[in-house]
Amino acid sequence: MSGMERWRGRVALVTGASSGIGKEVAERLLDAGMKVVVTARRKERLQAMVDGREGLAIACDFRDTDAIEAMFAKVRQEWGGVDVLVNSAGLGRDAPLMTGATEHWREMIEVNLLALCVCTREAIGDMRERGDDGHVIHISSMAGHRVPPGSGVYSATKFAVRSLTEGLRQELRAAGSLCRVTSISPGFVETEFLEVFLEDVDEGKQAYADRGEGGALTAGDVAESVMHVLAAPASAEIHDVLMRPTRQVT
């Protein structure tokens, strides 16, 4: 089977699926005929997505590694494990190295890095038992390729995702696995990211508005790249995707 047909009826897990990029990705995977596990902290949003569809909503705090492992155990109990993992959960805080709060640093490291590692390990274990041809996709950031002013710690987590992506690719090849791994790094995307970063909903919305029409990608733009990567022939590994709004300068 070619394209997305090879994934029809198989299981995908999308983290950070209650809003933004994760939500858009989950919606498209459901439309493509996959069985989709949606997970984030806000259970009511997740449940609304999957009602009447072949989805499973599991609330999870990605700062709690025990909760992450319990989530995967539940998926195995319900559906036998996962074939596709989209690591979309992540956040940034306004926490520069000279003045940032330790708790903000810890939160970014735990969610953007440690949770991603735990999810990847658990998912790869499933994939290798379920045909050994799964796919892990990390939603990273252009901040993993250059450092925006004041974002040294956030960027450090995204630079690390680049290392983890290549490290996993090498481990999979050494193990003779056919599983694939991809990192997708968007530039400015209009989501709830800036609302969290600035800790102010109105300021976050205004910051996107100030960029003008076409000044930011949509979550749907990034979801399209996820679908493109998944639909690639099994012989091809689209490993590193960098995408920006056409008008973005940096």
N, C-alpha and C positions, 0 to 999 in steps of 0.2 A: 504494500500500500504506500501511496505517496502523500506528501503534504500532511495536513492535519488528520487525514483519514486514519493514519497509523496510531493516533492517540484516542480515537473514538472509543468510549466505554472504559478507558483507563482512568487512573486516579491522579489528580493533581492536588497539591496543597499550596495555598497562597497565604503568606503571612502579611499582616498589615492590611487585611482585606476590607476593613470597615469604611475606608475612604480613599480618595486619591488614586494613585497608580494601582495599588493592590486591588481596589474595588473594580476598576475598569478591566484589569487582567482577568479577574475571577469571572466577571460577566461574560467575557468573550470565550473563555474556556468552557463555560456552561453552554453557551450558544453553539460551540463546536462539538458538543456531544460528550465532553469529558465529565466524569464524576469529580466534583470539586469540593475539597475541604477548605472552608474559609475560616480564618482565625485572626483574632485581634482581641483587644480588651472589651470593646463595646458589643456585647452579645446581641442586643436588640437590633442593631444595624445589620449584623451578620445574618440573623434569623430572617429578617425581611428580604434579604437577597435570595435565599435558597427556598423559601416557602413555595411549594408546588413544583420544585425542580429537583434534579438529582444532585443535591448538595448536602453537606454536613457542616453545621456551624458549631465551632468550639471556641469559647472564650479562653484567652491565654494572656498572661502577663509575661512579656519576653525578657523581663529582668529576672525571672524565676526559672532557673534551669530545670528544677524538678517538675514544674508545671509543663514545660516544653516536652520533656520525656513522657509525661503522663498523656499529653495530647497525642503524641505518636502512638502510644500504646492503645489509645481509644480508636484511632484510625485503623490500626491493625486488627482490632477486635471487630470493627464494623465492616471494613473493606479489604483487609489483608495487607495493607501497606500502601505506599505511594510510588508512582512512576515518574512524576514530574514535581519538582519543587521550585516555587518562585519566592525567593527571599526578598520581599518588598518592605517588611517592617524596618523602620529606621527613623531617625530624627536628628535635628541639629539644635544646638543651644548657643545663645550669644554668650560665649564663655572663653575669652581670649586667654592665652597662656599667662600673661602678666597679671590679670585681674579676675579670671574666671573662678566660679564656685566649684570646689572639688566634687560636689554631688552632681553637678551638671556634666563634668568630665566623665564621672563614673557611669552616669546614665547613658551617654553616647557610646562609651566603650562596651557596656553590657548589652545594649540593644543592637548597635550597628555591627559589633564584632562577635562577642561571645555567643549571643543567641543565634547569629548566622552560622557559626561553627557547629553548634549543637544540632541545629536543624539539618545542616548538610550531612553531618555524620549519621544521624538517624535515618534520613532519607536515602542516602547511598546504601546503607545496610538493607533497606527494603528493596531498592532497585536491583541490587545484585542477586536477590533471591527471586525476583519477579521477571527474569529475562535478561537482566544485565544490560539493558539498552535505554535507561532512563535519561532524564535531563535535569540539571540544576541550573537555574537562572538567578543571578544576583542583580537586583536593581541597585546600582551604585550611583555615582555622581561624577560630573565633570570636575568637582572638587577633589576627586582622586587623581586628577591629571594636572591640576595647577592649584594654587592656594589663594582663595579670595581673602582680602584683608580681614583680619580679626577672626578667621575661621581655622586657625592652625590645628586645634584638637579635632574638630569635625573632619577636616581634610585628612588628618592622620588616620582616622578610622576608614576613610574611603580609599586612601592609598593602600592600606592594609588589605582591603577587599581585592585589589588588583593582585597582590601577592598570594592571597588565599585561592583566587581563581586559577592562577597558573600552577600553584602548588598542587591543587586538586587534579588539574589536568594531567600533570606528571605522574601523580600517584595512580590515577586510573589507567594510564597507558602502561605503567610498570606492572599493574595487576592483570593486564590483558582484558580490561573491561571495555565495553562499547558504550558506556554511559558518557554523556557529553556535559560540558560546563560552559556557561556563557556569563559575561558581565556586560550589563547595559548601563551606560553612564550618560544620563541626560544633563543638559544645562538647566536653565530656568524652566520650571514646570509649575503651572498654576494649580496648586493643591493647598492643603492646610499647613504645609511646611513652614512658611514664614509666620503664620499665626502662632505656631509653637515656638519658633526661633525668637520672635520678638515678644512673646508672651502677651500678645494683644491682638484680638481678632480683627478689629477695625484697622489697625496699623498694617497688619498682614495683607488684608484685602486691598488697602490703598497702595501698598508697595507694588503689587501686581498691576493695579490700574495705572500707576505712574509709568509703567513700561510701555503703555500704549498697545494698540491692536497689533497682534502678531509678535509681541515682545516676549512672549512665553509660550512654551509648548503646552499642550493639554495632556491630561492623563491618558486620553485616548491615543495620542500620538505615540506615547511610550508603549502602550498596550499593543499597538500595531507592530512595533518592533519585536515584542515578545512572540507574537504569533508568527512573524516571519522567521524568527530563529527556530521555533519549534517545527515549522513546516519544511525546514531545509532537509535535503536528502540525508539518510542515515550515514552516508559516507562523508558528509561535510560537517565540520564543527565551526560554526560562527562563534568565535571565541571572545571578541572584544568589540563592542559597539559604542561609538561616541556619537552623540546627537545633541544638537543645539537648535534653538529657534533660528531661522534663517537670518534674522536681524541682530542676533547676539554678537557682540564684538569680542569679548574675552573667551 
